[in-house]
Amino acid sequence: MHDVPHIQQNQSARKNPCCVPSCCADAGLEEKVSKEIGYSQEDLEAIPEGANMGLCCGNPVTYASLKEGETVLDLGSGAGLDCFLAANKVGRAGRVIGIDMTPDMIKKAEELRNREQYENVEFKLAEIECLPLADNSVDVVISNCVINLSPDKKEVFREALRVLKKVIMENLKASTDNSREADSSAASVKVSAIKP
Ligand SMILES: C[S@@+](CC[C@H](N)C(=O)[O-])C[C@H]1O[C@@H](n2cnc3c(N)ncnc32)[C@H](O)[C@@H]1O
């Protein structure tokens, strides 16, 4: 499963897959960093020990309004921090897929999943610019401190839109007097073009 030649090439091209100094954080710093970013004590206690490597820069699950039974995709899942949080929300009827291009991250996340028996979570070795998922197969896409690392962000968003079942966008456009006004019509035109 981990023997994917193009990923291995990219691995050596991208020596450091992380974006923040906390990637190499001292032991114990992970919790401090995560709490400052927006994770509660309850969040951190609800996930397998080791899943939080202090690599996050936000708490996407807080904004995702996840419901029981939904399918969630985490782009750049690392050791599975947000996948496990999302899995607790979508329950046994739901499914969470974590994508990461680093074999060591996938290995670690899989070990934690198996240790804590998260049967509704799976991890896939892949690049977020080329998702190994079918069109319209995911309810919610989350990502935490990863898209900024991608050399092809357009492709990441194109792929996310491809796999999403439903896209709802509200948009704002600047008007001439510098106030901001809602631009739902433009958004809905774009959405219907993407998801006919
Ligand atoms: C800063 S860490 C964040 C990990 C996780 N989201 C978290 O908050 O703990 C970035 C992760 O994204 C992965 N990554 C970076 N670029 C990627 C890409 N183009 N495709 C897939 N994974 C990528 C790295 O291997 C690493 O695990």
The ligand as an ORCA input file, in Angstrom:
! r2SCAN-3c Opt
* xyz 0 1
  C       1.220     20.615      9.368
  S       0.870     18.897      9.228
  C      -0.870     18.863      9.752
  C      -1.349     17.485     10.125
  C      -2.782     17.413     10.652
  N      -3.733     18.054      9.767
  C      -2.873     18.018     12.044
  O      -3.452     19.110     12.175
  O      -2.364     17.390     12.976
  C       0.737     18.673      7.477
  C       0.410     17.258      7.041
  O       0.004     17.311      5.688
  C       0.683     16.336      4.941
  N       0.811     16.915      3.584
  C       1.464     18.038      3.199
  N       1.303     18.264      1.893
  C       0.521     17.255      1.419
  C       0.008     16.919      0.139
  N       0.260     17.675     -0.929
  N      -0.740     15.799      0.004
  C      -1.000     15.023      1.084
  N      -0.546     15.286      2.329
  C       0.214     16.387      2.496
  C       1.995     16.107      5.659
  O       2.513     14.817      5.393
  C       1.588     16.308      7.116
  O       1.159     15.110      7.707
*
